[in-house]
Amino acid sequence: MAQTIIERVEARYQVREVPFGKVYEWHPAYVVLECDCGEQLVLTATSTITAYPCGTRFGGFIDEIREREYRLPDSLTHPWFHDAEARADQRLRDEAAYPEGSPWRYDDVTADNG
C-alpha cells in the first residue's frame, strides 16, 4: 500500500508582539499522511508510530522530518538574533512619537542620565 502527503509544514517560530517586546512560540514540523486504506496520521520528528493500523510502514518520513529540522537556517531557529535591526528602528519611531518626559515613553533606567 502507498501513502499520500496531504500537508507538509516546516518547523518555525510564530512571533507575537506584546507590550515591550515579542514572544516566540515554537511550532515543530509535521506531515499529514493518508494511506490507501483511508487512515490519516499526523507525524512529527518526535512521533513514535511507525505504521498505519493496516500495517503499512512509513518510518522513513519521520527520519526525513528529523533531518529537515536539524538543517533549518539560523534565521528560523533563532529569529530573535536577526530582528535587532527591526527593534532598533521601532525604538527610533517610539522615541519620535513620544517626546522625552511623556508618560507613554519608555525611559531606559540603565542609561546614564547624569
trRosetta pair geometry for C-beta under 8 A, 3 or more apart (Angstrom, degrees):
i j d omega theta_ij theta_ji phi_ij phi_ji
1 35 6.0 34 143 -172 130 97
1 36 4.4 -137 -159 32 100 121
1 37 6.5 -3 -153 -28 156 90
1 52 7.8 -73 95 44 140 141
1 54 6.6 18 20 109 166 134
1 56 4.4 -83 73 -84 115 132
2 35 7.8 158 94 -151 34 56
2 36 5.7 76 52 -43 65 113
2 56 7.8 -136 -49 -150 6 144
3 33 4.7 12 170 -179 131 113
3 34 6.3 156 -160 76 77 37
3 35 5.1 -41 -100 -95 88 54
3 36 7.4 -106 -82 -22 44 69
3 52 7.6 170 -85 -42 119 130
3 56 6.6 152 -50 135 103 140
3 58 5.9 5 5 -93 157 129
4 33 7.0 147 72 -159 40 63
4 34 4.9 -20 58 61 94 94
5 8 5.8 2 177 -46 127 106
5 31 6.1 -60 -136 -167 99 108
5 32 7.3 103 -167 75 57 58
5 33 6.1 -39 -102 -102 51 70
6 32 4.2 -59 66 104 108 106
6 33 6.7 177 6 -104 91 14
6 34 5.3 78 -46 -18 116 108
6 40 6.6 -3 -5 -135 153 116
7 30 7.9 20 106 104 98 89
7 31 7.1 174 90 -153 57 44
7 32 4.2 34 44 30 92 115
8 29 7.9 2 -177 -173 74 97
8 30 7.9 -164 -145 97 42 46
8 31 5.1 -1 -108 -111 76 83
8 32 7.8 -131 -62 26 44 68
9 27 7.6 -58 140 137 126 115
9 29 6.2 -177 96 -146 66 56
9 30 5.4 11 52 52 103 76
9 31 7.7 -166 25 -76 65 42
10 29 5.4 -31 -153 -106 30 102
10 68 7.2 -113 -128 150 82 126
10 72 7.6 133 178 -107 106 110
10 76 7.8 -58 142 -158 119 153
11 26 7.6 -5 -173 -171 96 87
11 27 6.7 177 -151 95 53 61
11 28 5.2 -25 -112 -150 100 41
11 29 4.0 -63 -44 -38 81 85
11 68 7.5 154 4 116 105 95
11 69 5.0 68 -11 -116 149 90
11 72 6.0 -79 71 -73 114 148
11 76 7.1 106 99 149 83 125
12 26 8.0 172 97 -149 33 50
12 27 5.5 -7 64 60 73 101
12 76 5.9 -78 -116 -161 67 104
13 24 4.5 -12 -173 -169 132 98
13 25 6.5 135 -162 64 69 38
13 26 5.7 -38 -101 -93 73 54
13 27 7.3 155 -107 16 22 79
13 76 7.1 165 8 -177 89 58
13 77 7.9 121 -26 -133 111 20
13 79 5.3 -134 58 6 138 128
14 24 7.6 147 70 -158 42 48
14 25 4.7 -24 59 64 94 99
14 27 5.9 57 -21 -17 103 121
15 22 5.5 -12 -167 -175 98 124
15 23 7.4 149 -156 76 49 48
15 24 5.8 -17 -101 -102 72 69
15 25 7.9 -174 -77 21 25 74
15 79 6.5 -103 -67 107 124 151
16 22 6.7 149 76 -161 44 69
16 23 4.7 -14 60 57 99 98
16 25 6.9 33 -4 -6 109 112
17 22 5.9 -41 -104 -104 48 77
18 21 5.7 -10 69 74 92 73
18 22 6.7 146 22 -112 82 22
18 23 5.5 55 -12 -19 126 103
20 106 6.9 137 -106 -106 95 148
22 80 7.4 -176 77 -103 123 93
22 83 7.5 6 15 95 161 155
24 79 6.3 170 -120 55 132 111
24 80 6.2 -93 -38 -47 147 106
28 44 5.2 59 114 -157 129 122
28 45 6.2 -117 -177 20 126 103
28 46 7.5 -11 167 4 170 104
28 69 7.0 -8 -154 -108 86 138
29 44 6.7 142 85 -141 57 73
29 45 6.5 69 59 -32 97 102
29 65 5.3 -174 102 -159 119 95
29 68 6.1 65 -56 94 179 119
29 69 5.5 -142 13 -72 124 99
30 42 5.6 7 177 -178 128 94
30 43 6.4 157 -158 80 73 44
30 44 4.7 -39 -98 -85 88 79
30 65 7.3 28 -110 -136 28 141
31 42 7.4 162 81 -155 40 51
31 43 5.0 -15 60 59 90 98
31 61 5.8 -118 70 178 151 120
31 65 6.2 -129 -8 -76 111 121
32 40 6.2 6 -178 -175 96 107
32 41 7.3 173 -150 87 54 38
32 42 5.3 -24 -98 -99 75 72
32 43 7.8 172 -86 17 26 72
33 40 6.9 167 86 -150 44 59
33 41 5.4 -11 59 59 92 86
33 43 6.4 21 0 -3 113 116
33 58 6.3 133 120 -152 174 166
33 61 6.6 -43 -56 -125 142 175
34 38 7.1 -24 -173 -153 100 25
34 39 7.1 166 -151 85 58 40
34 40 4.8 -25 -96 -96 80 81
35 38 6.9 -32 76 31 80 25
35 39 4.8 10 35 55 116 89
35 40 7.8 -151 11 -75 73 35
35 41 7.8 45 -24 0 99 103
35 52 4.5 22 -53 -87 154 165
35 54 6.2 174 141 33 154 128
35 56 5.3 152 -133 49 124 145
36 56 7.6 125 27 -54 91 158
37 52 6.5 153 41 141 127 145
37 53 7.8 -123 99 69 151 86
37 54 4.3 157 -28 -41 162 153
37 56 7.4 -173 -2 -2 115 126
39 52 5.1 134 78 -157 139 116
39 53 6.0 173 -98 28 164 100
39 54 6.6 -173 7 -10 135 105
41 49 6.5 -126 -163 101 143 147
41 52 6.7 -143 -22 -100 132 79
41 58 7.9 164 66 49 138 150
43 47 4.5 -70 -148 -10 72 163
43 49 7.3 -120 -103 67 91 102
43 58 7.3 -123 -62 114 155 126
43 61 5.6 74 89 117 162 120
43 62 5.7 -111 179 -83 125 80
43 65 6.5 -167 124 -22 100 153
44 47 5.2 135 49 -36 60 92
44 65 6.5 -165 -172 149 32 153
45 62 6.9 123 -132 -168 35 74
45 65 4.7 -146 -76 120 71 105
45 66 4.5 119 -143 -85 101 67
45 69 5.2 -42 -64 2 152 149
47 62 5.4 -125 64 -110 106 119
47 65 8.0 60 16 55 111 150
50 57 5.9 -3 146 -147 86 88
50 58 6.9 -174 -175 57 48 60
50 59 4.6 10 -150 -77 103 93
50 62 7.3 -73 -105 2 72 141
51 55 6.0 -19 171 -160 131 26
51 56 6.2 160 -159 81 82 38
51 57 4.6 -42 -95 -96 94 60
51 58 6.8 145 -103 13 39 75
51 59 8.0 -18 -56 -43 69 84
52 55 6.8 -28 73 34 80 25
52 56 4.6 17 28 52 115 92
52 58 7.3 67 -31 -9 84 116
58 61 4.8 -6 161 11 100 119
58 62 7.5 106 118 -17 81 88
59 62 5.9 -54 -161 31 47 110
59 63 6.7 45 147 -17 73 105
60 63 5.5 -54 -151 38 40 114
60 64 6.3 43 152 -23 69 104
61 64 5.6 -53 -150 34 33 114
61 65 6.5 35 152 -20 66 102
62 65 5.7 -51 -150 33 34 111
62 66 6.5 35 151 -19 65 104
63 66 5.7 -54 -151 36 32 113
63 67 6.4 33 153 -19 66 106
64 67 5.7 -54 -147 36 31 112
64 68 6.3 30 156 -19 65 107
65 68 5.9 -57 -148 37 30 110
65 69 6.5 29 155 -19 65 106
66 69 5.9 -58 -150 35 29 109
66 70 6.5 25 155 -16 64 108
67 70 5.9 -61 -152 37 31 109
67 71 6.4 13 157 -8 66 114
68 71 5.9 -68 -146 45 31 103
68 72 7.2 61 152 -57 62 80
69 72 6.0 -18 -160 -23 38 113
72 76 4.7 -98 172 79 113 126
72 77 5.1 124 99 -47 119 104
73 76 5.3 90 64 8 76 99
73 77 7.3 -170 94 3 37 92
74 77 5.9 -67 -136 49 36 98
74 78 5.5 -27 -178 39 77 106
74 81 7.1 -43 155 64 107 139
74 82 7.7 135 118 -46 89 122
75 78 7.4 -65 -109 65 16 67
75 79 6.4 51 176 -102 55 65
75 81 8.0 -117 -108 71 50 98
75 82 5.0 32 -127 -35 83 166
76 79 6.9 3 -136 -60 20 92
78 81 4.6 26 133 4 110 117
78 82 7.3 115 105 -10 76 95
79 82 5.7 -72 -156 46 48 105
79 83 6.1 33 156 -21 82 113
80 83 6.3 -59 -134 35 33 104
81 84 7.3 -28 178 -25 34 106
83 86 4.6 -45 -168 40 80 118
83 87 6.0 87 131 -26 84 95
84 87 5.6 -54 -148 36 33 112
84 88 6.4 35 153 -21 66 104
85 88 5.7 -52 -148 35 32 112
85 89 6.5 34 152 -18 64 104
86 89 5.7 -52 -149 36 33 112
86 90 6.4 34 152 -20 65 105
87 90 5.6 -54 -148 36 33 112
87 91 6.4 38 152 -24 65 102
88 91 5.6 -49 -150 31 33 114
88 92 6.8 34 151 -18 63 101
89 92 5.8 -54 -154 33 34 111
89 93 6.6 32 150 -16 66 105
90 93 5.6 -54 -149 38 36 111
90 94 6.2 38 152 -21 68 106
91 94 5.6 -53 -145 37 31 113
91 95 6.3 31 155 -19 65 106
92 95 5.8 -54 -145 37 30 110
92 96 6.4 29 155 -18 63 107
93 96 5.8 -57 -148 37 31 110
93 97 6.2 26 155 -18 66 110
94 97 5.8 -59 -144 38 29 109
94 98 6.2 -19 171 24 67 107
94 105 7.4 132 152 -131 93 69
94 106 6.9 -1 148 25 141 104
95 98 6.9 -75 -132 59 23 75
95 105 7.2 66 -117 -140 54 111
98 102 4.2 -137 -176 73 90 149
98 104 4.7 -130 -120 90 138 98
98 105 3.9 -179 125 -75 123 86
99 102 5.3 112 60 -33 61 113
99 105 7.1 -95 80 -55 26 141
100 105 6.6 -126 -113 102 31 174
101 105 7.3 55 48 31 24 138
102 105 4.3 99 65 -16 95 105
107 111 7.9 -110 172 34 73 119
108 111 4.2 74 97 -17 112 111
